[in-house]
Amino acid sequence: MKRLFLALILAVTLAGCSNLGLAPAQSPSQQLAYAYGTISAIRTSAAQALGAGTISVADAKKVLADTDTAKASLDAGKAALASGTANSQATVANDLATASQVITQVQSFLTSKGVK
């Protein structure tokens, strides 16, 4: 079941890349880089929304805390990938799935606040 969920998350992420005209991330290191970039974009959007008064300071702090959680998962995946151990691919996949889930929740939260 967990692998099915992971496959679904990765399929949505890859489909999103192609819909934007971006080359889909294929390798684990590319997927990590894409997720780090997404976190950066979310933080930038949240900062702009805070400056525009679209979200509150409390909302911005929540976004920062949640993206810190996602980044910690990505950092763990990056470390596992660098270790090159036999189960590093599975660890990276799990860490990417965790980060993707948090990223999706943050994006939904910002959308509900009117952030585009």
Secondary structure, DSSP 4 states (H G I P E B T S, - for coil): -HHHHHHHHHHHHHHHHHHTTPPPP-SHHHHHHHHHHHHHHHHHHHHHHHHHTSS-HHHHHHHHHHHHHHHHHHHHHHHHHHHT-TTHHHHHHHHHHHHHHHHHHHHHHHHHTT--
